[in-house]
Amino acid sequence: MALELLQEAEMMLQPWLSGRTTPRELILFKADLQRRNGQPESSRRSLQNLLPLHRNDP
């Protein structure tokens, strides 16, 4: 199972590692990791930080 999680993490991080990601995608990724790690309040705060970015993002 740990190998599957590592492979999933590597796949999700690939756009970031190659420089093809946006701040919005990084915040969504962070919120998803927080949710998966049992930190729903931290995840919610991350998503709230995303709202001001989304309003200005085309």
C-alpha positions in Angstrom: 0.0 0.0 0.0 2.8 2.4 0.8 4.3 1.9 -2.7 0.9 2.8 -4.2 0.7 6.0 -2.2 4.2 6.9 -3.2 3.4 6.4 -6.8 0.2 8.4 -6.5 2.1 11.2 -4.8 4.8 11.2 -7.5 2.1 11.4 -10.2 0.3 14.3 -8.4 3.6 16.2 -7.9 4.8 15.8 -11.5 3.3 19.1 -12.8 4.7 21.0 -9.8 8.1 19.5 -10.2 8.1 20.4 -13.9 7.0 23.9 -13.2 3.7 23.6 -15.0 1.4 24.2 -12.0 -0.4 27.2 -10.7 -0.9 28.5 -7.1 -4.5 27.3 -7.3 -3.5 23.7 -8.1 -0.9 23.7 -5.3 -3.5 24.9 -2.8 -6.0 22.3 -4.0 -3.2 19.6 -3.6 -2.4 20.8 -0.1 -6.1 20.8 0.9 -6.5 17.3 -0.4 -3.4 16.1 1.5 -4.7 17.7 4.7 -8.1 16.1 4.2 -6.6 12.6 3.5 -4.4 13.0 6.7 -7.5 13.6 8.9 -7.1 17.4 9.1 -10.5 18.7 7.9 -10.1 22.1 9.5 -6.7 22.7 8.0 -8.1 21.6 4.6 -11.1 24.0 5.0 -8.7 26.9 5.8 -6.6 26.1 2.7 -9.7 26.1 0.5 -10.8 29.4 2.0 -7.4 30.8 1.0 -8.2 29.7 -2.5 -11.3 31.8 -2.9 -9.6 35.2 -3.3 -7.3 33.7 -5.9 -10.2 32.2 -7.9 -12.1 35.5 -8.1 -9.1 37.0 -9.9 -8.2 34.0 -12.0 -9.6 33.8 -15.5 
